[in-house]
Amino acid sequence: MYERASYSTQTSTAPATLVRRGSPLTRKVVLLGGASYALGSVLGTITVGGKATLSAAAATDGSQVPDLVLPYAVDATAGDVEVMAYETGDLIGEALVLGAGHSLASIREPLRDKGITISV
């Protein structure tokens, strides 16, 4: 008539948490194709064209200024991808993925100017 319920133990990884508190606001952006972006990637916007990419301190195309954070991993190796990214929020600094040449200290002020605060 009824099957007996069975229980098992399964392993899992702890969910990654970027948000320290509150509800971040998001906006739609286009990620530059040709790369994979990890959850928590700190993004900068390229001045010409307006596409977002991982912010690197040595960039000279506008993306050196961090202004967004990616809330999930994205594979954009096949081309540009439209995504939602955090534009405001109170985030956990240790969970962020930083581009070459950046540190939590170097991204703190630019992100704060955009409405994103980070804990250290």
KOLFI-452187 format. One line per 8 residues: number of its first residue (from 1); their letters; for each residue x, y, z of N, C-alpha, C. Coordinates in Angstrom, 1 decimal. Layout:
NUM) A) X/Y/Z/X/Y/Z/X/Y/Z | ...
***
This chain:
1) MYERASYS) 0.8/-1.2/0.0/0.0/0.0/0.0/0.9/1.3/0.0 | 1.6/1.5/1.1/2.5/2.6/1.1/4.0/2.1/1.3 | 4.9/2.8/0.6/6.3/2.4/0.8/6.8/3.1/2.0 | 7.7/2.4/2.7/8.3/2.9/3.9/9.3/4.0/3.5 | 9.3/5.1/4.2/10.3/6.2/4.0/11.7/5.8/4.4 | 12.6/6.2/3.6/14.0/5.8/4.0/14.8/7.2/4.1 | 15.8/7.1/4.9/16.6/8.3/5.1/18.1/8.0/4.8 | 18.7/9.0/4.3/20.2/8.8/4.0/20.9/10.1/4.3
9) TQTSTAPA) 22.2/9.9/4.5/23.1/11.0/4.8/23.7/11.4/3.5 | 23.6/12.7/3.1/24.3/13.2/1.9/25.2/14.3/2.3 | 26.3/14.3/1.5/27.2/15.4/1.8/26.9/16.6/0.8 | 27.2/17.8/1.3/27.0/18.9/0.4/28.1/20.0/0.9 | 28.2/21.0/0.0/29.1/22.1/0.4/28.2/23.2/1.0 | 28.8/23.9/1.9/28.1/25.0/2.4/27.8/26.1/1.4 | 26.6/26.7/1.4/26.4/27.7/0.4/27.2/28.9/0.6 | 27.7/29.5/-0.5/28.5/30.7/-0.4/27.6/31.9/-0.1
17) TLVRRGSP) 28.0/32.7/0.9/27.3/33.8/1.3/28.1/35.1/1.0 | 27.5/35.9/0.2/28.1/37.2/-0.1/27.5/38.3/0.7 | 26.2/38.2/1.1/25.5/39.3/1.7/25.6/39.2/3.2 | 26.1/40.3/3.8/26.2/40.3/5.3/24.8/40.6/5.9 | 24.1/41.5/5.4/22.8/41.8/5.9/22.0/42.6/4.8 | 20.7/42.6/4.9/19.9/43.4/4.0/19.6/42.7/2.7 | 19.1/43.4/1.8/18.8/42.9/0.4/19.4/43.8/-0.6 | 20.5/43.4/-1.2/21.2/44.2/-2.2/20.3/44.5/-3.4
25) LTRKVVLL) 20.5/45.7/-4.0/19.8/46.0/-5.3/20.6/45.5/-6.4 | 20.0/45.1/-7.5/20.7/44.5/-8.6/20.3/45.4/-9.9 | 21.2/45.2/-10.9/20.9/45.8/-12.2/21.4/44.9/-13.3 | 20.8/45.0/-14.4/21.2/44.1/-15.5/22.4/44.7/-16.2 | 23.4/43.9/-16.4/24.7/44.3/-17.1/25.1/43.2/-18.1 | 25.9/43.5/-19.0/26.5/42.6/-20.0/27.9/42.3/-19.6 | 28.2/41.0/-19.4/29.6/40.6/-19.0/30.3/40.4/-20.3 | 31.5/40.8/-20.4/32.4/40.7/-21.5/32.7/39.2/-21.7
33) GGASYALG) 32.5/38.7/-22.9/32.7/37.3/-23.2/34.2/36.9/-23.2 | 34.5/35.6/-23.2/35.8/35.1/-23.2/36.4/34.7/-21.9 | 35.6/34.7/-20.9/36.1/34.3/-19.5/35.0/33.7/-18.7 | 35.4/33.0/-17.7/34.4/32.5/-16.7/34.6/33.4/-15.4 | 33.5/33.7/-14.9/33.4/34.6/-13.7/32.9/33.9/-12.5 | 33.7/33.9/-11.4/33.3/33.2/-10.2/32.3/34.0/-9.4 | 31.5/33.3/-8.6/30.6/33.9/-7.6/31.4/35.0/-6.8 | 30.9/36.2/-6.7/31.5/37.2/-5.9/32.6/38.0/-6.6
41) SVLGTITV) 32.7/37.8/-7.9/33.6/38.6/-8.7/33.3/40.1/-8.6 | 34.3/40.9/-8.4/34.2/42.3/-8.4/34.4/42.8/-9.8 | 33.4/43.5/-10.3/33.4/43.9/-11.7/33.6/45.4/-11.9 | 34.2/45.7/-13.0/34.3/47.1/-13.4/33.7/47.2/-14.8 | 33.3/48.4/-15.1/32.6/48.6/-16.4/33.5/49.3/-17.4 | 33.6/48.7/-18.6/34.5/49.3/-19.6/33.8/50.5/-20.2 | 34.5/51.6/-20.3/33.9/52.9/-20.6/33.3/52.8/-22.0 | 34.0/52.3/-23.0/33.5/52.2/-24.4/32.7/50.9/-24.5
49) GGKATLSA) 31.5/51.0/-24.7/30.6/49.8/-24.9/29.8/49.4/-23.6 | 30.3/49.8/-22.4/29.6/49.6/-21.2/29.5/48.2/-20.7 | 30.3/47.3/-21.2/30.3/45.9/-20.7/31.1/45.8/-19.5 | 30.7/44.8/-18.6/31.4/44.6/-17.3/32.4/43.5/-17.5 | 33.5/43.6/-16.7/34.5/42.5/-16.7/35.2/42.5/-15.3 | 35.9/41.5/-15.0/36.6/41.5/-13.7/37.5/42.7/-13.6 | 37.4/43.5/-12.5/38.1/44.7/-12.4/39.6/44.4/-12.0 | 40.5/44.9/-12.8/41.9/44.7/-12.6/42.5/46.1/-12.4
57) AAATDGSQ) 43.4/46.3/-11.4/43.9/47.6/-11.0/44.7/48.2/-12.2 | 45.4/47.4/-13.0/46.2/48.0/-14.1/45.4/48.3/-15.4 | 44.2/48.0/-15.4/43.4/48.2/-16.6/43.3/49.7/-16.9 | 43.2/50.1/-18.2/43.1/51.5/-18.5/41.8/51.8/-19.4 | 40.9/50.8/-19.4/39.7/51.0/-20.2/38.4/51.4/-19.3 | 38.6/51.8/-18.1/37.5/52.1/-17.2/37.2/51.0/-16.2 | 37.5/49.8/-16.6/37.1/48.6/-15.7/38.0/48.5/-14.5 | 39.1/49.4/-14.4/39.9/49.4/-13.2/39.2/49.9/-12.0
65) VPDLVLPY) 38.1/50.6/-12.2/37.3/51.1/-11.0/36.2/50.1/-10.7 | 36.2/49.4/-9.6/35.2/48.5/-9.2/33.9/49.1/-9.0 | 32.8/48.6/-9.5/31.5/49.2/-9.3/30.3/48.2/-9.1 | 30.6/46.9/-9.4/29.5/45.9/-9.2/30.1/44.6/-8.7 | 29.2/43.7/-8.1/29.6/42.4/-7.7/28.7/41.4/-8.2 | 29.3/40.3/-8.8/28.5/39.3/-9.4/28.0/38.3/-8.3 | 26.7/38.1/-8.2/26.1/37.3/-7.2/26.1/35.8/-7.4 | 26.6/35.4/-8.6/26.6/33.9/-9.0/27.7/33.7/-10.0
73) AVDATAGD) 28.1/32.5/-10.2/29.2/32.2/-11.2/28.5/32.2/-12.6 | 29.3/32.6/-13.5/28.8/32.7/-14.9/29.9/32.3/-15.9 | 29.6/31.4/-16.8/30.5/31.0/-17.9/30.2/31.9/-19.1 | 31.1/32.8/-19.4/30.9/33.6/-20.6/32.0/33.3/-21.6 | 32.6/32.1/-21.6/33.6/31.8/-22.5/33.2/31.8/-23.9 | 31.9/31.5/-24.2/31.4/31.5/-25.6/31.0/32.8/-26.1 | 30.9/33.8/-25.2/30.5/35.2/-25.7/29.9/36.0/-24.6 | 29.5/37.2/-24.9/28.9/38.1/-23.9/27.7/37.5/-23.3
81) VEVMAYET) 27.4/37.8/-22.0/26.3/37.2/-21.3/25.6/38.3/-20.5 | 24.3/38.4/-20.6/23.5/39.4/-19.8/23.3/38.8/-18.5 | 23.6/39.5/-17.4/23.4/39.0/-16.0/22.9/40.1/-15.1 | 22.5/39.7/-13.9/22.1/40.7/-12.9/23.3/40.7/-11.9 | 23.7/41.9/-11.5/24.8/42.1/-10.6/24.4/43.1/-9.5 | 25.0/42.9/-8.3/24.7/43.8/-7.2/25.3/45.2/-7.5 | 24.5/46.2/-7.3/24.9/47.6/-7.4/24.9/48.3/-6.1 | 24.2/47.7/-5.1/24.3/48.2/-3.7/24.2/47.0/-2.8
89) GDLIGEAL) 24.6/47.2/-1.5/24.5/46.1/-0.6/25.6/46.1/0.5 | 25.4/45.4/1.5/26.4/45.2/2.6/26.9/43.8/2.4 | 28.2/43.7/1.9/28.7/42.4/1.5/29.9/41.9/2.4 | 30.2/40.7/2.4/31.3/40.1/3.1/32.5/40.1/2.3 | 33.5/40.9/2.7/34.8/41.1/1.9/35.5/39.8/1.6 | 35.6/38.9/2.6/36.3/37.6/2.4/35.7/36.8/1.3 | 34.5/37.0/0.9/33.8/36.2/-0.1/34.0/36.7/-1.5 | 34.6/37.9/-1.6/34.7/38.5/-2.9/35.9/38.0/-3.7
97) VLGAGHSL) 35.8/38.0/-5.0/36.9/37.5/-5.9/37.4/38.8/-6.5 | 38.7/39.1/-6.3/39.3/40.3/-6.7/40.2/40.1/-8.0 | 40.2/41.0/-8.9/41.1/41.0/-10.0/42.5/41.3/-9.7 | 43.4/41.1/-10.6/44.8/41.4/-10.4/45.1/42.8/-9.9 | 45.9/42.9/-8.9/46.3/44.2/-8.4/45.4/44.8/-7.4 | 44.2/44.2/-7.2/43.3/44.7/-6.2/43.4/44.0/-4.9 | 43.1/44.8/-3.8/43.0/44.2/-2.5/41.7/44.7/-1.9 | 41.3/44.2/-0.7/40.1/44.7/-0.1/40.2/46.2/0.2
105) ASIREPLR) 41.4/46.6/0.5/41.6/48.1/0.8/41.5/48.9/-0.4 | 41.9/48.4/-1.6/41.8/49.2/-2.8/40.4/49.3/-3.4 | 39.6/48.3/-3.1/38.2/48.4/-3.6/37.2/49.0/-2.7 | 37.5/49.1/-1.4/36.6/49.6/-0.4/36.0/51.0/-0.8 | 36.8/52.0/-1.1/36.3/53.3/-1.4/35.5/53.4/-2.7 | 36.0/52.8/-3.8/35.2/52.9/-5.0/33.9/52.2/-4.9 | 33.8/51.0/-4.2/32.5/50.4/-4.0/31.6/51.1/-3.1 | 32.2/51.7/-2.0/31.4/52.5/-1.1/30.7/53.7/-1.9
113) DKGITISV) 31.5/54.3/-2.8/30.9/55.4/-3.6/29.8/55.0/-4.5 | 29.7/53.7/-4.8/28.6/53.1/-5.6/27.5/52.6/-4.8 | 27.7/52.5/-3.4/26.6/52.0/-2.6/26.8/50.6/-2.1 | 28.0/50.1/-2.3/28.4/48.7/-1.8/29.4/48.9/-0.6 | 29.0/48.4/0.6/29.9/48.4/1.7/30.4/46.9/1.9 | 31.6/46.8/2.3/32.2/45.5/2.6/32.8/45.4/4.0 | 32.6/44.2/4.6/33.2/44.0/5.9/34.6/43.4/5.6 | 35.5/43.6/6.6/36.9/43.0/6.4/37.0/41.9/7.5
***
